[in-house]
Amino acid sequence: MNQKLLAVAIATAMTIPVAANAASADVSGFVDTILTFVDESADSAVPGGNNTAEGKFQTSGEVDFTAGNDMVSVRVDVDLGETVGMSDSYNIEQAFFAWKAHDMVTILGGVFNNPIGQDAEDAPDMMFTSHSAVYNVLDGQTSNLDGNNLAGIAAAFAAGPVNVTVAALNELADSDEENSFALALSGSPMQGLDVEFGYVTQADQADSANPLPAENWWDLNAAWSGSGFMAGFDYLAADEVVDAAWNVWGGYDFGNGFAVKARYDMVELDSAVGPTADQDINATTLYASYQIAQNLSAALEFKDQTDDTGGLGAAVGINDGSLVTLEFIATLP
């Protein structure tokens, strides 16, 4: 389980590539295959029409390259297009350098995964098959890049027990003459407990190229694990568009590769965006996973979704109706 706290993400980006051989790149990656059993949101509005999502397989993949030395490392992640609805598609998800400027300071520059927020970008690191609503809100604010990613430069250092990261970024919607700035604080106040706070600035709505700009936003998340149990929450608030997006989750690892989890997501829209009356957007997700082999896992996910806004929930990954999927994730050994 990847909690994706900011310091962990930065440290991973630095330490893994640095260990690589400068003469050759280390290669990793994964293949993610999902079979959709039920997707009520794809039911045709035409009587007798076909649901084009149910009973279909969808596969995507990623190949990652890392190389470097004791001072500087480089990483490039290439996303391979899904087999349904795309052809000859690939994108550069990440492309960055990590420079060990000092024993206590790492400088990261380029395009990299948004480390703020609890949910991870890639399937092997995600806690569920589907992304959380918080992740999807963030992804919508970083829509100028493939996935929930940022472009800029960041510096990470330790201030006692707190890991501090500051970043100067391209404005998240690439608005003219604007930049975004980020601050993140993370740490482990007790064994098994990880906590992170992040704050990011954005252009005002009038200056933003994003059709639904949230302006400035902040995120607080925490995760705890011990004796097989796990639990956590992720809470995001923004100046505009979204009053709040949050989730709570918990689970248990039975050992022998078998684990179960549950998550509840809720999004509260700004009254200027959603209807003035009922605007509930929420989802309850049940998830069971099994580690078939060291580099192969399977997961069954049931998601009960409610969107009373007339379709606005799609922007945060919540479509009205049930969704049932079976997922297989295979990683390069």
Secondary structure as GFF3:
##gff-version 3
##sequence-region A 1 333
A	DSSP	alpha_helix	6	18	.	.	.	ID=ss1
A	DSSP	beta_strand	26	39	.	.	.	ID=ss2
A	DSSP	three_ten_helix	40	42	.	.	.	ID=ss3
A	DSSP	beta_strand	56	68	.	.	.	ID=ss4
A	DSSP	beta_strand	72	80	.	.	.	ID=ss5
A	DSSP	beta_strand	90	102	.	.	.	ID=ss6
A	DSSP	beta_strand	105	113	.	.	.	ID=ss7
A	DSSP	three_ten_helix	123	125	.	.	.	ID=ss8
A	DSSP	alpha_helix	133	141	.	.	.	ID=ss9
A	DSSP	beta_strand	149	159	.	.	.	ID=ss10
A	DSSP	beta_strand	162	170	.	.	.	ID=ss11
A	DSSP	beta_strand	179	190	.	.	.	ID=ss12
A	DSSP	beta_strand	193	200	.	.	.	ID=ss13
A	DSSP	three_ten_helix	205	207	.	.	.	ID=ss14
A	DSSP	beta_strand	217	226	.	.	.	ID=ss15
A	DSSP	beta_strand	229	238	.	.	.	ID=ss16
A	DSSP	beta_strand	242	255	.	.	.	ID=ss17
A	DSSP	beta_strand	258	269	.	.	.	ID=ss18
A	DSSP	beta_strand	281	293	.	.	.	ID=ss19
A	DSSP	beta_strand	296	307	.	.	.	ID=ss20
A	DSSP	three_ten_helix	312	316	.	.	.	ID=ss21
A	DSSP	beta_strand	321	331	.	.	.	ID=ss22
###
